[in-house]
């Protein structure tokens, strides 16, 4: 069963349960998956499904930052609830220890010595993390800290 089919089935369940927050998040996810499929001209594979869900989670996190800055905590809470729903469709994220070991390996492989090598290290780390659930901002912060100290 594809992710789109799973989401469609869960939309029906959310409608019957009258769960408005879940229904909104699932409809948004189904629309994003359908749009990406149309854009590609074919069905999506599992990695592309994960990429679509990850981009939606990232958008929600950015919206939370903006709503919090604008003192709209009600909207920030709504976005946080949607993130919780969307994260159920992502593989488990890497632990900090696993991430730090990948970063150390990338630094060794690229021969990075300082902050000016940040781009090469980030490219190596993100290539190693392809298909895994990870926040790029978190990776960037860890790489920056590792290269600085």
Beta strands, then each sheet from edge to edge (+ up, - down):
end
